[in-house]
């Protein structure tokens, strides 16, 4: 009878166990013994249960199903973590800043923000990382390998994680739900949700020193500053046109490839960008959700509203680097830039 008393002690690290079988499994940590071997790939494991879970990689068996969205998983732990997307449960709390997390591993990684610990080091350039997954992604910078390819378009990436997020653009799946107030907005990635959640906070600590606009995220400020500097670090290798954001470059490249991965389910029209599809969809519904606070103007695109608002404020944040003339929208700046002769051409 197992009384719970820990009678069995490891002679190497002194850890104690209530059952001799548990001690035997633990001892393999020290001895390196891995008696269980996968018959498919020959990989070895210290426990039979770990081999059983591993085997599902080959068989594609996913016996555990989410009762909310029907998604299936190969492990009960993966289902448990996934279920917290729907429930919003975050049982792990940082003792320093009290931030909550759905996974213990996420809390461990977060804690390193406070301690500064970076235990994972790149053997090529010696750069250090707080997470092993970040080191794995970084290592592929040196190899240039992008082994994960989308089956629906030409997208390739260095990690399976980024491929999963990308595929959701085609499927429309958005499993991450904002639970702030009555928002209920959904996102295809946890990072998208985290970025969105900052919009509910009134805190905006990042200030543009040029126009004094404030932002909730440093990345938003960095993108905004390029409006003033004219910096366009992302260049098309086909026509050499440059862009201020990588997403704009990716959309531009599709003008060369002809790829239009986003399709309207009503009229079957296809689009290069997902936001173009969203705006188009409103032509069917007649929806114009963006309202000017100064006049009766309404539009179906947030970008149109921003440009319109500048007719009231007089703001012209887009600067021509050749003649210093300013414009209220990026498209007008691009049209203007074509009036300047190309360097080396005859007048």
C-alpha positions in Angstrom: 0.0 0.0 0.0 1.3 3.4 -1.0 1.1 5.7 2.1 2.7 8.7 0.3 5.8 8.4 2.5 9.0 8.9 0.5 11.2 6.0 1.5 13.3 5.7 -1.7 16.2 8.2 -2.1 18.4 8.9 -5.1 22.1 8.4 -4.0 23.3 11.0 -6.4 21.1 14.1 -5.8 19.2 12.9 -2.6 15.8 13.5 -4.1 13.2 11.2 -2.5 10.3 9.1 -4.0 7.3 7.2 -2.6 7.7 4.3 -5.1 10.8 2.4 -6.2 9.6 2.6 -9.8 9.7 6.4 -9.7 13.2 6.3 -8.4 14.3 3.9 -11.2 12.9 6.3 -13.8 14.5 9.3 -12.1 17.9 7.5 -12.0 18.0 7.6 -15.8 18.5 11.4 -15.6 21.9 10.7 -14.1 22.9 7.5 -16.0 21.6 8.8 -19.4 19.9 5.4 -19.9 17.2 5.4 -22.6 15.8 1.9 -23.0 12.8 2.7 -25.1 13.4 3.1 -28.9 11.1 4.4 -31.6 10.9 1.8 -34.4 10.3 4.5 -37.0 13.1 7.0 -36.5 15.3 5.1 -33.9 15.1 8.0 -31.4 15.5 6.8 -27.8 13.6 7.7 -24.6 13.9 7.2 -20.9 10.2 6.4 -20.3 7.7 4.3 -22.1 5.0 7.0 -21.8 7.3 9.5 -23.6 7.9 7.0 -26.4 4.1 6.6 -26.7 3.6 10.4 -27.1 6.5 10.6 -29.6 5.0 7.8 -31.7 2.0 10.0 -32.5 4.3 12.2 -34.5 4.6 9.4 -37.0 1.0 8.0 -36.8 -0.6 11.5 -36.8 -2.9 10.2 -34.0 -4.6 13.0 -32.1 -6.9 11.4 -29.5 -7.6 14.4 -27.4 -10.3 16.9 -28.7 -11.2 20.4 -27.6 -15.0 20.5 -26.8 -15.2 24.1 -27.8 -13.6 24.3 -31.2 -13.1 20.6 -32.0 -9.4 21.0 -32.5 -7.5 17.8 -31.8 -4.2 17.2 -30.0 -1.7 14.3 -29.5 -1.2 15.0 -25.7 -3.5 15.8 -22.8 -1.1 18.6 -21.7 -1.4 20.3 -25.1 -5.2 20.1 -24.9 -5.1 21.6 -21.4 -2.9 24.5 -22.5 -5.2 25.1 -25.5 -8.4 25.1 -23.5 -7.1 28.1 -21.6 -7.4 30.1 -24.8 -11.2 29.7 -24.5 -11.5 30.0 -20.7 -8.9 32.8 -20.3 -7.5 31.0 -17.3 -4.0 32.1 -16.2 -3.1 30.2 -13.1 0.6 31.2 -13.0 1.6 34.6 -11.5 4.8 36.5 -11.5 5.8 37.3 -7.9 7.6 40.5 -9.0 5.1 42.3 -11.3 2.0 40.1 -10.7 1.5 39.4 -14.4 -0.5 36.2 -15.1 0.3 33.4 -17.5 -1.5 30.3 -18.8 1.6 28.2 -18.8 4.3 27.6 -16.2 7.0 27.7 -18.9 5.7 31.1 -20.0 6.1 32.4 -16.4 9.7 31.0 -16.3 10.6 32.8 -19.5 8.9 36.0 -18.3 10.8 35.9 -15.0 14.0 36.3 -17.0 12.9 39.8 -18.0 13.4 40.7 -14.3 16.5 38.7 -13.6 18.2 39.4 -17.0 19.1 35.7 -17.3 19.9 34.6 -20.8 21.0 30.9 -20.5 20.9 30.1 -24.3 23.9 31.1 -26.4 24.4 31.0 -30.2 27.6 29.0 -31.0 28.2 31.1 -34.2 27.9 34.7 -33.0 27.7 34.3 -29.2 24.4 36.2 -28.9 22.4 35.1 -25.9 18.7 34.4 -25.5 16.2 34.0 -22.6 14.4 31.1 -24.4 15.6 28.1 -26.3 13.0 28.6 -29.0 14.4 32.1 -29.7 17.9 30.6 -30.1 16.5 28.0 -32.4 14.9 30.7 -34.6 18.0 32.8 -34.5 20.3 30.0 -35.5 18.5 29.7 -38.9 19.6 33.3 -39.7 23.1 31.8 -40.1 21.9 28.9 -42.3 19.2 30.8 -44.3 17.1 27.6 -44.3 13.3 28.1 -44.5 12.0 24.5 -44.4 8.4 25.2 -43.6 6.3 26.0 -46.7 2.6 27.0 -47.0 0.6 24.6 -49.1 -1.7 27.4 -50.3 0.8 30.1 -51.3 4.5 30.7 -51.8 5.1 31.7 -48.1 8.2 30.0 -46.5 9.4 30.4 -43.0 12.1 29.2 -40.6 9.8 27.7 -38.0 6.7 25.6 -37.8 5.2 28.1 -35.3 5.2 31.0 -37.8 3.8 28.7 -40.5 0.8 27.8 -38.2 0.1 31.5 -37.7 0.4 32.2 -41.4 -2.0 29.4 -42.4 -4.6 31.1 -40.2 -4.7 33.9 -42.8 -6.1 31.4 -45.3 -8.4 29.6 -42.9 -9.6 32.7 -41.1 -9.1 31.0 -37.7 -8.7 33.4 -34.8 -8.5 31.5 -31.6 -7.2 34.2 -29.3 -10.0 36.2 -27.7 -9.8 39.7 -26.1 -11.5 39.5 -22.7 -11.2 43.2 -21.8 -14.7 44.6 -21.1 -17.1 43.8 -23.9 -14.4 43.8 -26.7 -14.5 40.1 -27.7 -12.2 40.8 -30.7 -10.3 37.7 -31.9 -6.8 37.3 -33.3 -4.8 34.6 -35.2 -1.8 34.8 -32.8 -1.2 35.4 -29.2 1.2 38.3 -30.0 -1.6 39.9 -32.0 -3.8 39.7 -29.0 -1.1 41.1 -26.6 -0.5 44.0 -29.0 -4.3 44.7 -29.2 -4.7 44.6 -25.4 -2.5 47.6 -25.0 -5.1 49.6 -26.9 -7.4 49.2 -23.9 -4.8 50.7 -21.6 -4.6 54.5 -21.4 -0.9 54.3 -20.8 1.2 55.5 -23.8 4.7 56.0 -22.6 6.4 56.3 -26.0 6.6 59.9 -27.4 7.5 61.0 -30.9 9.9 63.9 -30.4 9.0 65.3 -33.9 5.2 65.7 -33.7 4.6 64.7 -30.0 2.2 61.8 -30.9 2.3 59.2 -28.2 2.2 55.4 -28.5 1.5 52.4 -26.2 4.3 50.3 -27.8 7.9 51.1 -28.8 7.4 49.2 -32.1 4.5 51.5 -33.0 6.7 54.5 -32.3 9.5 53.1 -34.5 7.2 52.6 -37.4 5.7 56.0 -37.0 9.1 57.8 -36.9 9.7 56.5 -40.4 7.0 58.9 -41.6 9.2 61.8 -40.6 12.6 60.3 -41.6 11.4 58.8 -44.8 13.4 55.7 -43.9 12.4 52.6 -46.0 14.6 49.8 -45.0 12.7 47.0 -46.8 13.6 46.7 -50.5 12.1 44.7 -53.3 14.8 42.6 -55.0 12.9 42.7 -58.3 12.3 46.4 -58.8 14.3 47.9 -55.9 11.3 49.8 -54.6 11.6 50.3 -50.8 9.1 50.3 -48.0 8.9 51.3 -44.3 7.3 48.0 -43.2 8.0 44.4 -44.0 4.2 43.7 -44.5 4.1 46.4 -47.2 7.0 44.8 -48.9 5.4 41.3 -48.8 2.2 42.8 -50.3 4.2 44.6 -53.0 6.1 41.4 -54.0 2.7 39.9 -54.9 2.3 42.5 -57.7 5.3 40.7 -59.3 4.2 37.1 -58.6 0.5 37.7 -59.3 -0.4 36.0 -56.1 -3.7 37.0 -54.6 -4.3 34.7 -51.5 -7.3 36.5 -50.1 -10.7 35.7 -51.7 -14.1 37.2 -51.2 -16.6 34.4 -50.3 -19.5 36.4 -51.9 -18.2 37.3 -55.3 -15.0 35.3 -55.5 -12.8 38.4 -56.2 -9.3 37.9 -55.0 -6.9 40.4 -53.3 -3.2 40.8 -52.5 -3.8 42.0 -49.0 -6.1 40.8 -46.2 -7.1 44.4 -45.3 -8.1 45.0 -49.0 -10.4 42.0 -48.7 -12.0 43.3 -45.5 -12.6 46.7 -47.1 -14.1 45.1 -50.2 -16.4 42.9 -48.0 -18.0 46.1 -46.8 -19.0 47.0 -50.4 -21.4 44.0 -50.1 -22.7 45.0 -46.6 -22.6 48.7 -47.0 -20.9 49.0 -43.6 -18.9 52.2 -43.0 -17.6 51.8 -39.4 -15.1 54.7 -39.4 -16.6 58.0 -38.5 -15.0 61.5 -38.5 -15.4 63.2 -35.1 -15.4 66.6 -36.8 -17.9 66.2 -39.6 -20.4 63.7 -41.2 -17.7 61.8 -43.1 -17.9 58.0 -43.0 -15.8 55.4 -44.7 -15.2 51.7 -44.8 -11.4 52.0 -44.3 -9.5 53.3 -41.3 -6.7 54.6 -43.6 -9.2 56.8 -45.5 -10.4 58.2 -42.1 -6.8 59.1 -41.1 -6.2 60.9 -44.4 -9.6 62.7 -44.2 -8.9 63.8 -40.6 -5.8 65.6 -41.8 -8.0 67.9 -44.0 -9.2 69.3 -40.6 -5.9 69.3 -38.8 -3.7 70.4 -41.7 -1.2 67.8 -40.7 1.2 66.7 -43.5 3.5 64.1 -42.0 4.9 62.6 -45.2 8.2 64.4 -46.3 9.8 64.3 -49.7 13.5 63.8 -49.1 14.5 65.5 -52.3 12.6 68.9 -51.9 11.3 68.8 -48.4 7.7 69.2 -49.5 5.2 67.6 -47.2 2.0 65.7 -47.9 -1.1 64.5 -45.9 -1.0 60.9 -47.2 1.6 58.5 -48.5 0.0 58.0 -51.9 0.3 61.7 -52.7 4.0 61.6 -51.7 4.6 58.7 -54.0 2.9 60.5 -56.9 5.0 63.6 -56.2 8.3 61.7 -56.0 7.8 60.7 -59.6 8.0 64.4 -60.7 11.7 64.4 -59.6 14.1 63.1 -62.4 15.8 59.9 -61.7 19.5 60.3 -60.7 21.7 60.2 -63.8 18.9 60.9 -66.3 19.1 63.8 -68.7 16.7 66.7 -68.4 
